[in-house]
Amino acid sequence: MTKRYGNKTAVDGLTFSVHPGRVTGFLGPNGAGKSTTMRAILGLDRLDAGSVTVNGRAYAGLPRPMREVGALLDARAVHPRRTARNHLLCIAQTNAIPARRVDEVLRLVGLESVAGKRAGGFSLGMGQRLGIAVALLGDPKVLLFDEPVNGLDPEGIKWIRELMRGLAAEGRTVLVSSHLMSEMAQTADHLVVIGRGKLIADIGITEFVRQGSNVLVRAEEHELLVPLLTEAGATVHPGADGALIVTGLEPREIGRAALAAGVVLTELTPQRSLEQAYMDLTRDSIEFQASVA
């Protein structure tokens, strides 16, 4: 798909698929085109080239869209004088969703006790929960969440994490955009990473983190270990306090080499995190950068 706004290309020949049964994290720097992509999936933005399908059909061609696709793009999109229940009831009635489903989703997102409260008085976190309730209202098989943990407290973050993983475990398709790498590390099974509107990576999260990882190694006789690791294909650099920084071998491979050489290891620590892997991958795609004094 390709989408332009005047002279700016927001999404540039982007192609990827999101599969059921897993949580797919949708990552990229600010301005990378994530929100535009999600809007295009829902038919809110007309593409300049390409197409988007949900279960093989364009969103506009779905007979009952909310029963097939649920989305949280902007939790603030609610009339402030409507109560939570009335907001959901109005959406349910216009989409042929039974009224009983309203109370079900209010209970599911933890807003049952404030169902009669006007949305304008909700905290940011409560507004997020109401937006998630809207996404779940039609009991859809496909779910899109744009920054779903925004404004949630630690309990709420844990709840949405478990909710998304539970939805995927039911065989649903879950696409979630987030800037919180720590949450993606605990939630996503697969990653789609974009930068400047282009696809950078479409990969399982474990493989993504493992690629290019470093291992911190401390050993009693590390000088005996260095030639063995180098011969095995690793790159070895000296670290602080006599440590070794090893690239190109898994920790278990380093351990086997040490065992074969009779070298006692005192530390063997992988040093690659999802955040570091993401920063390394998207370094050249960051549109807005601030200098640090």
N, C-alpha and C positions, 0 to 999 in steps of 0.2 A: 504494500500500500504506500501511497505517496500523498501528502497533504501539504499545501502551501498556504501561507497567509501573506499576500502581497509578494514581496521579494524574499521573504523568509521561508525556507523549507523546514517545516516542523517534523515531518516524518518522510524519510527518503528511501523508498524501495524496501520497506521493512516487511519481512516475511517470517512468521513463526507459527507454531501450533501449540495449543494448550490442551493437555489430555486429562481425562477423568481419573479419579482415584488418587490424586496427589495435589499438594499445594504448590503452585508455581509462583515463585517470587518474581516480581517485575521491577527491576532496578535500573537506575540511571541518574546522573546528576540533574540538578534543576535545569529545566529547558531542554531536556533530552528528547521529549516527545511522548512521555508516558501518559499524561492526561489526554493528549490529543488522540493517542491510540485507543484509550478506553472509550472516549467519546465516539470514535469512529466505529468501534464494535457495536455500540448502542444506536448507531445511525444518527447521532446528534451532529456530527460533522460530515459534510459531503467530501469525499475523496477526489483528488485530482487524477489519480490513477490507481488501479488495483481494486480489490474488493475484500470484504470481511464477511465470513459466514459463521453462524452458530448452528452446530449440528447440520451443516450442509446448506443452510438457508440464510439469506440476509435477514438482519433483525427486523426490518420493515415488513418482511414477508411472513413472519411468525404469526400464526392465528391468535395466540394468547401469549404475548411477549413476557408478561410478568410471571407466568407459570413456567416459563422456560429459562429466563435470565433474570437474576436479581442483582442490583448494583447499588453500591454506596459510593457516590462521587463527591457530593457536597451535603454534609449533614445539616447545613444551615438552610437548605431549601425547604422550609416549612413555614406556614403562616403562624406568626408568633401568638395570635390570639386563639388558635385552635388547641384543644387539649390533645394529648398524645393519642387517646383512643379515637377521637373524632378525625384526627389526621389520618390514621391508619384506616378507619372505617370509610372515609371518603375515597381513598385509593382503592380499597377492596371493592366498593360498589361500582366504581368505574372500570374495573377489570374482571368483573364477574367472579370475584373471590368470596366465598361464604363468610358472613360476619363473624362466625365462631372462630375463624382463623385469627382475627384481631387479638382476642384475649390470649390465644395460644402463643403468639409471638411476643406479646407484652410480657408474659410470664417467662418466656425463653430468654429474653434480653434483660430481665430484672427490673422492668418498669411497671410491674403490676400495681404497686402501691401508689404510684404517681400518675396512673392512667388518666385521672380527671384533672390533672394540672396542665395549665397552658404552657405550650412549648417555649414561649418567649421567656419564661422564668427558669428554663432548664440551664444547668451548668453545661460547659463544653462536653464533658464526658457523658452526661445524660443525653445530650443532643446526638452524640455519636451512637449511643445505644438505640435511639429512636431511628436513626438512619439505617442501622443494621436491621432493625425490625422491618423496615420497609423492604429491604433487600430480600428478607426471608419470607415476606408475606405470601407470595405465590407458591411457596415450597418448590423453588426452581432447582433444576439439575446443574445449572451454570451460575456461578457467582463471581462478581467483580467487586473488589474492595480497594478503594484508593485511600491510603493512609488511615486504616481503620482504628488504630490505637491512639490517634491524635486526641489528646485531652483526657485519656483514661488514666486512672490511678493504677498502682501495681496489681491490685486484685482484678481490675477491669482488663488490664493487659494480659494477664494470665488466662482470664476467661475467654477473650477473643482468640487467643492462641489455641486454646483447647477446642473452641467452637470450630475454627477453620480446619483443624486437623480431624475433628470428628466428622465434619461435612465431607471432607475428602475420603475418609474411611468408609463412608456410605456410598462411595462411587461417584460423587459429584465432582464437577470441574471447578476448581477454585484458583482464581488469579488475583494476587494481592500485591499492590504497589506500596512500598514503604522505604523510608530513609533510615530506619532503625536496623542496623546490621545485626545487633544482638538478637533482635526478635526474629529476623529472617533466618538466622543460624539455628534457632530453636523451632521454627515453624515450617519453613519451606523444604520440599523434597527436590525441587528442580528450580533452576534460575534462567530467566531471560533478561539479559543486560543490554541496554541500548545507550548510545551516546551520539549527540548531534543528529538524532533521527535515524541512525543506522544501527543494525544489529551488531553487537560486539560478541555476545556469547549466548548459547542456548545449550545448557549443560546441567547435569546433576550436581547438586550442591557439594557432595563429598568430593567428586572429581575436581570441581572448581577450586575448592580450598586446597586440595592436594597439589595441584599444578604449581610448580615453582616454589614449593615450600622449603623452608630452612629447618634444620634441626640443630639445637644447641647440645653439644657433647662435651662432657668432662670425663676424663679418664686418668688413672694413676700413672700410666705410661703412654701418654697420647702420641709421643714421637714414634712409637711402634705402630700405631693405628693409622697415621696419616698416609703412608705409602699404600697400605691395603685398601683404604677407601678411595684413593686416587685411581688405583688400578681397577677398581670396581666401577669406575665411571663418575665418581663424585667430584665436586669442586669443594675444596677445603680452605677456609680462611681463618686466621687467628681471631679469637674473640677476647673479651675482657677476662682478666684473672686466669689466664691459661686455658680458657675454653676454646673449643673449635666450633666454627659455624659451617655446617655441612649442607650442601645443596646437591640434589640429584639422586639421593637414596632415601628410602623409607626408613623409619626408626628400627623396624625389625631387621632390615638388611644391615644396618650399622651394628646392631646387637650381635648378629651372626658373625660378622667380620671380627668384632672384638673377641667373641668367644673362641673363634678359630685361632686368633693370635695370642690367646691367654691374657688379654688385657681386661682389667677390671674397670667397668664403667661406674661412675658415681652420679652421672646425670645424663638423661636422654630426653630432651624436651622439644616437641614440635613447636615452631614459632610462627606458624602461619595461621591467621584467623580469617574469617569471612570478610571482616572489615578491611584487613590489609590486602587480601586478594582483590577485593572490589576497588580499593584505592589504586592499586597497581594497574589494574585493567583499564580504569576510566580516567587515568591521569591526563591523557591527551584530549579528553572529551569534555572537560569542565569548561563551561562557557564563562562563568563569573568567578574570579579568584581574588581573594583579598590577601594582601601582604601582611605578614606577622611582624610586629615591631620586636 
